[in-house]
Amino acid sequence: MLAVAVTVFNERGYDGTSMDDLARRLGISKSAIYHHVTGKDELLQLAVDRALDGLFAAAEEAAAAPGRAIDRLEHLVRASVAVLVERLPFVTLLLRVRGNTAVEKRALARRREFDRLVSGLVAQAEAEGDIRPDIDPAITARLLFGLVNSLVEWYRPRGRAGGAQLADAISKVAFDGLRNPRATGG
């Protein structure tokens, strides 16, 4: 039921989806839906929590990893790509919430908390001398996760690249840059 609800929310928008729409897509009555959940808000909460819980688990794993902050940051980027690939419809929905409901406001607050964790890791990597100091850590964090989050717009699981290849590509671009080291003498 949750997977179908997420699909419909992503197609029609949360605000544009009614319980009638969900019942029709599920092939059941609205009362059958209400037997399992209290309503559309609960479905949205379950969906965004699925995405956020995965991202926070990735952040906890990265925080517990040994080594320098830059290595933990790369670990977080790679793990976040894995979450996105594994939970693509849920992350897509999360990235589309705008704060129109209490559930959306809570989801946005959790996203800001995740952003602060990433910014803190970037600031720590900067303090350790591994990230350039002339860019605000919050901006670096947003740009970095802009790369990751852009996957929801174009990535389709049946394509050529899988999660590991996507994580490699994002990590190489973000942490090594686009320039060919052979072209620059490096």
C-alpha positions in Angstrom: 0.0 0.0 0.0 2.8 2.4 0.9 4.7 1.8 -2.3 1.5 2.5 -4.4 0.8 5.7 -2.3 4.3 6.9 -2.9 4.0 6.3 -6.7 0.7 8.2 -6.8 2.1 11.1 -4.6 5.1 11.3 -7.0 2.9 11.3 -10.1 0.1 13.7 -8.9 1.8 15.5 -6.0 0.8 15.0 -2.4 -1.7 17.8 -2.4 -3.2 16.7 -5.7 -3.8 13.1 -4.5 -7.0 12.2 -2.8 -7.9 9.1 -0.8 -10.2 8.3 -3.7 -7.2 8.3 -6.0 -5.3 6.0 -3.7 -8.3 3.6 -3.3 -8.8 3.5 -7.1 -5.1 2.8 -7.8 -5.0 0.1 -5.0 -8.2 -1.4 -6.3 -9.7 -1.3 -2.8 -12.2 0.8 -0.9 -11.2 3.9 1.1 -12.4 2.2 4.2 -9.9 -0.7 3.5 -7.1 1.9 3.5 -8.4 3.4 6.7 -8.2 0.0 8.3 -4.4 0.2 7.9 -3.6 3.9 8.3 -5.4 7.0 9.7 -5.2 8.8 6.4 -3.0 10.4 3.7 -0.8 12.2 6.2 0.2 8.9 7.9 1.1 7.5 4.5 3.3 10.6 3.8 4.9 10.3 7.2 5.7 6.6 6.7 7.1 7.4 3.2 9.4 10.3 4.1 10.5 8.5 7.3 11.7 5.6 5.1 13.9 8.0 3.1 15.1 10.0 6.2 15.8 7.0 8.3 18.0 5.6 5.6 19.9 8.9 5.3 20.4 9.2 9.1 21.6 5.6 9.3 24.1 6.4 6.6 25.2 9.5 8.6 25.6 7.4 11.8 27.6 4.9 9.9 29.8 7.6 8.5 30.3 9.3 11.9 31.4 6.0 13.4 33.9 5.2 10.6 37.5 5.6 11.5 39.8 8.1 9.7 39.8 11.7 8.6 36.6 13.7 8.2 37.1 13.8 4.4 37.0 10.0 4.3 33.9 9.9 6.5 32.3 12.6 4.2 33.0 10.4 1.1 31.6 7.4 3.0 28.4 9.4 3.7 28.1 10.5 0.1 28.5 6.9 -1.1 26.1 5.5 1.5 23.6 8.3 0.6 23.7 7.3 -3.0 23.0 3.7 -2.0 20.0 4.9 0.1 18.7 6.9 -2.9 19.1 4.0 -5.3 17.5 1.5 -2.9 14.7 3.9 -1.9 14.3 6.0 -5.0 10.6 6.7 -4.9 10.7 7.6 -1.2 13.7 9.9 -1.6 12.1 11.5 -4.6 9.0 12.2 -2.5 11.1 13.6 0.3 12.9 16.0 -2.0 9.5 17.3 -3.3 7.9 18.2 0.1 7.5 21.9 0.5 6.2 22.3 4.1 2.5 22.7 3.3 1.5 20.3 6.1 2.7 19.4 9.6 4.1 16.2 8.2 6.0 18.0 5.6 7.3 20.6 8.1 8.7 17.8 10.3 10.3 16.2 7.2 11.9 19.5 6.3 13.2 19.9 9.9 14.8 16.5 9.7 16.3 17.3 6.3 17.8 20.5 7.8 19.2 18.4 10.7 20.8 16.1 8.1 22.2 19.1 6.3 23.8 20.4 9.5 25.4 17.0 10.0 26.9 17.2 6.5 28.0 20.8 7.0 29.7 19.8 10.3 31.6 17.0 8.6 32.6 19.4 5.8 33.8 22.0 8.4 35.8 19.3 10.2 37.4 18.2 6.9 38.2 21.9 6.3 39.8 22.2 9.7 41.9 19.1 9.0 43.1 20.8 5.9 41.5 18.4 3.4 38.9 20.8 2.0 39.5 24.2 0.6 38.8 26.9 3.2 37.6 29.6 0.8 34.1 28.1 0.5 31.5 28.1 3.3 31.0 24.5 4.6 27.3 24.9 4.3 27.6 25.8 0.7 30.0 22.9 0.0 27.6 20.5 1.8 24.6 21.8 -0.3 26.6 21.5 -3.6 27.8 18.0 -2.7 24.3 16.8 -1.8 22.9 18.7 -4.8 24.9 16.2 -6.9 23.5 13.3 -4.9 19.9 14.5 -4.9 19.9 15.3 -8.6 19.8 11.5 -9.2 16.1 11.5 -8.5 15.5 13.6 -11.6 17.3 11.3 -14.1 18.3 8.0 -12.6 16.3 5.0 -13.6 17.3 1.6 -12.1 17.0 -0.3 -15.3 19.7 1.9 -16.9 23.4 1.0 -17.3 24.7 2.4 -14.1 24.0 0.8 -10.7 24.4 2.3 -7.3 28.1 1.5 -7.0 28.9 3.1 -10.3 26.9 6.2 -9.4 28.6 6.5 -6.1 32.0 6.1 -7.8 31.1 8.8 -10.3 29.8 11.3 -7.8 32.8 10.7 -5.5 35.3 11.1 -8.3 33.7 14.4 -9.5 33.2 15.8 -6.0 36.4 14.7 -4.4 38.9 14.5 -7.3 37.3 17.0 -9.7 36.6 16.8 -13.4 40.1 17.6 -14.7 42.0 14.7 -16.2 45.2 14.4 -14.0 47.2 13.3 -17.1 46.1 16.5 -19.0 47.3 18.7 -16.2 50.5 16.9 -15.5 49.3 15.4 -12.2 
